[in-house]
Amino acid sequence: MPRLKCKKCSNVFEISNSSAAVNSLIHIGPLSPVKCPACGKRCWLNIYSSVKDPVTWPQQEKQQPSTVESQLSEEELEKKRIEDSKYEKP
């Protein structure tokens, strides 16, 4: 499976071989329009070569922070949720 890096959001994702074959129908040289699953935008990517960066999409959920959150009270959880939402991208 080719591993691609979006030029717009810099997320690294993998596409299936069948999806790569469909994307290769429309191309300019090795570049084909690929829709990024992370940001939903299309960009021209080389589907015949993979990047070496680790996959960043879909994001993996970490298990350890959830155990810490279970020990917090409802009020502390609400404060943490509000604090985390300040740093989310729109």
Backbone hydrogen bonds, N-H to C=O, Kabsch-Sander energy under -0.5 kcal/mol:
donor,donor_aa,acceptor,acceptor_aa,energy
4,L,2,P,-0.6
4,L,13,F,-3.2
6,C,11,N,-2.6
10,S,6,C,-1.1
13,F,4,L,-2.6
15,I,2,P,-2.1
20,A,16,S,-2.2
21,A,17,N,-1.9
22,V,18,S,-2.0
23,N,19,S,-2.5
24,S,20,A,-1.4
25,L,22,V,-1.4
26,I,23,N,-0.7
27,H,25,L,-0.6
28,I,31,L,-2.5
31,L,28,I,-1.8
32,S,45,L,-2.6
34,V,32,S,-0.5
34,V,43,C,-2.6
36,C,34,V,-0.6
36,C,41,K,-2.7
40,G,36,C,-1.9
43,C,34,V,-2.0
45,L,32,S,-2.6
45,L,43,C,-0.7
47,I,30,P,-1.1
47,I,45,L,-0.9
49,S,46,N,-0.7
51,V,3,R,-2.1
56,T,12,V,-2.0
57,W,12,V,-1.9
67,T,63,Q,-0.8
67,T,64,Q,-1.0
68,V,64,Q,-1.2
69,E,65,P,-2.1
70,S,66,S,-1.4
71,Q,68,V,-1.1
72,L,69,E,-1.1
77,L,73,S,-2.4
78,E,74,E,-2.2
79,K,75,E,-2.1
80,K,76,E,-2.3
81,R,77,L,-2.5
82,I,78,E,-2.3
83,E,79,K,-2.4
84,D,80,K,-2.6
85,S,81,R,-1.9
86,K,82,I,-0.9
86,K,83,E,-0.6
87,Y,84,D,-1.1
88,E,85,S,-0.8
